[in-house]
Amino acid sequence: FAFVSITKVDASELTLCKDSPAFAKRQKTSLKKLQNRLSKYDADSLPSLALQKQIDQTKERFARYGAGNLMCGTDGLPHLITDGEWSHAGEFVLPGLGFLYTAGWIGWAGRSYL
């Protein structure tokens, strides 16, 4: 039997995404890549419209991450904190319950199929 020691995760290296310079750099880099691709097409062409929609979605995604009080690491990516504190419950509880519901539904459908 192997025993693993349980240690509490230290979230001191995490910062709010809206205050993280790595998060801002990641946003700037993503938008710059999309803008460079957009410059290769005419303004009213179909690829241009699709890229503009993707740029808008990227801006909205980064705005939601910044406004959602998510914590970002040194890599600029949001991290889920599942330490049992209720202040971080929305990051894990709702997606977890959604997963359990979907897995149960798939299991029940498979059971009735057999």
Buried (B, 14 or more C-beta within 10 A) or exposed (E): EEEEEEEEEEEEEBBBBBEBEBBBEBBEEBBEEBEEBBEEBEEEEEEBEEBBEBBEEBBEEBEEBBEEEBBBBEEBBBBEBEEEEEEBEEBBEEEEEEEEEEEEEEEEEEEEEE
